[in-house]
Structures are given as C-alpha cells and as structure tokens.
Amino acid sequence: MKVYSVQLNTVWENKEATHERTRQLVFDAAPVHGSLIVLPETFSTGFSTNLPVTAQGPDLEDEKFLAMLARETKCNVTAGIVSRLTPQKGRNESVTFGPDGKLIARYGKIHPFSMGGELEVHQPGTEIRDVLLPVGMLS
C-alpha cells in the first residue's frame, strides 16, 4: 500500500473551494488504486472554531466529498472533519472511507486543543475507535 499525505493550502472557511483544490491535488498525484490518501485535520475549512462554518450541514457535505474521492480514486481516504452534535457543539473527528466509498472508521478527538478555544465549540470524543476496521484492513 502506498500512502499519499496531502498537504494543502486550505481556502479559509470555504468548503467548496477547498474540496475542489483537494480533488485537483489528489487527481494530479494519480494515486495507485488501494492506496491510503491522508488529508489534514479540519481539511475543508482550516482549524477554525467558527462552528456554523466548520460543522457539516445536514447533507454531510464533507463526508459525501470524501466518499466520492475514495470511490473515484479506488483508494482509502482519511481526513479530519467537524460533525455537528448540538446547535452549540460539534466534534472534531477523523473519518476513513474505503475504496468503495463506505465509511470504515470514525474517531472523535479525545483531547481538543483547549488553548485554541476548541473545547468551547467541540465536545471531546470518548473512545479510541467508534467504528472498528474490518479484519485484514491494515494487513
């Protein structure tokens, strides 16, 4: 398995523009099928505590984008997103999609960056793994 670590210049708090930039970078790299594509924490907006902008809406636009990217590249894709828990709280999460576009792992950040104000808008995760990887996934 090859690992593609994507360092991108996020378009601050602009998901649509960052999704397009991410898609272009990944497709320019022409990843080998079955590889792992790793995107940064809060990849679609940059690390912001502006929850109305960073949190996914009801249509889960970040997860839909990542699932599509995984399907189109036939690769595993992992990235950091913000999921909405309540109107006032979100959770900084890492999600991983398989080459078929199905969610295979979700991790809620257990230790939010308190000095950066993250605890004010993000509820900590409570488990190391919220979704277990299928047997053989990491072999």
C-alpha positions in Angstrom: 0.0 0.0 0.0 1.2 3.5 -0.8 0.4 6.4 1.4 -0.3 9.8 -0.1 0.0 12.6 2.6 -1.7 15.6 1.2 -0.5 19.0 2.5 -2.8 21.6 1.0 -3.3 25.3 1.3 -6.9 25.3 2.6 -9.2 28.1 1.4 -10.0 29.5 4.8 -13.6 28.6 5.9 -14.6 27.8 2.3 -15.5 24.2 1.9 -16.5 24.2 -1.8 -13.2 25.9 -2.9 -11.1 23.6 -0.7 -13.0 20.5 -1.9 -12.1 21.5 -5.5 -8.5 22.2 -4.6 -8.2 18.9 -2.8 -9.7 17.0 -5.7 -7.3 18.6 -8.1 -4.2 17.8 -5.9 -5.3 14.2 -5.4 -6.0 13.6 -9.1 -2.8 15.3 -10.2 -0.9 12.8 -7.9 -2.7 9.9 -9.7 -2.7 7.6 -6.6 -2.3 3.9 -7.1 -5.6 2.0 -6.5 -5.8 0.6 -3.0 -3.5 3.2 -1.5 -4.2 5.5 1.5 -4.8 9.2 1.0 -4.3 11.2 4.2 -5.8 14.7 4.4 -5.2 17.1 7.4 -7.3 17.8 10.4 -10.3 20.0 9.6 -9.2 19.8 6.0 -12.1 21.6 4.4 -12.0 24.8 6.4 -8.8 25.1 8.2 -8.6 24.9 12.0 -11.3 27.3 13.0 -13.7 27.5 15.9 -16.4 29.1 13.8 -18.8 26.2 14.2 -21.5 27.5 11.8 -19.0 27.3 9.0 -16.8 24.3 10.0 -19.5 21.8 11.1 -21.1 19.7 8.4 -24.6 20.5 7.4 -27.5 18.0 7.4 -26.3 16.8 4.0 -22.9 15.8 5.4 -21.1 17.6 2.6 -17.5 16.8 3.8 -18.3 13.1 4.2 -20.0 12.9 0.8 -17.0 14.6 -0.8 -14.6 12.1 0.9 -16.7 9.1 0.0 -16.8 10.3 -3.7 -13.0 10.9 -3.6 -12.4 7.3 -2.3 -14.7 5.8 -5.0 -13.2 7.8 -7.8 -9.6 7.0 -6.9 -10.3 3.5 -5.6 -8.3 4.4 -2.5 -8.8 4.6 1.2 -9.3 8.2 2.2 -8.9 9.6 5.8 -9.4 13.2 6.8 -10.4 15.5 9.6 -14.0 16.9 9.7 -16.3 18.6 12.2 -19.6 16.9 12.9 -22.5 18.7 14.5 -23.7 17.3 17.8 -26.0 20.1 19.0 -26.7 23.6 17.8 -23.8 24.8 20.0 -21.4 21.9 19.9 -19.5 19.9 17.3 -16.9 17.2 17.4 -13.5 17.3 15.6 -13.3 13.8 14.0 -11.2 11.8 11.8 -13.1 9.6 9.3 -11.9 7.0 6.9 -13.6 5.8 3.7 -12.8 2.6 1.8 -12.3 2.4 -1.9 -16.0 1.6 -2.3 -16.9 4.9 -0.6 -18.2 3.3 2.6 -17.3 4.7 6.0 -14.9 2.2 7.7 -13.7 4.3 10.7 -14.6 7.3 12.8 -12.6 8.8 15.7 -13.7 11.7 17.9 -10.7 13.8 19.0 -10.4 12.9 22.7 -8.2 15.9 23.7 -9.4 19.1 22.0 -6.9 22.0 21.9 -8.1 24.0 24.9 -5.6 26.8 24.5 -7.0 27.4 21.0 -10.6 27.6 22.3 -11.5 24.2 20.7 -13.2 23.0 23.9 -15.7 25.9 23.7 -17.2 24.5 20.5 -16.1 20.8 20.3 -17.1 18.1 22.6 -14.3 15.6 23.2 -14.6 12.0 21.9 -14.8 9.2 24.4 -13.4 6.1 22.6 -10.3 5.2 20.7 -12.4 3.6 18.0 -16.0 4.4 17.3 -16.1 2.1 14.2 -13.8 -0.9 14.0 -11.8 -1.6 10.9 -12.7 -4.8 9.0 -10.4 -7.8 9.6 -7.4 -7.6 7.3 -7.8 -3.8 6.5 -4.4 -2.9 8.0 -2.5 -6.0 6.9 
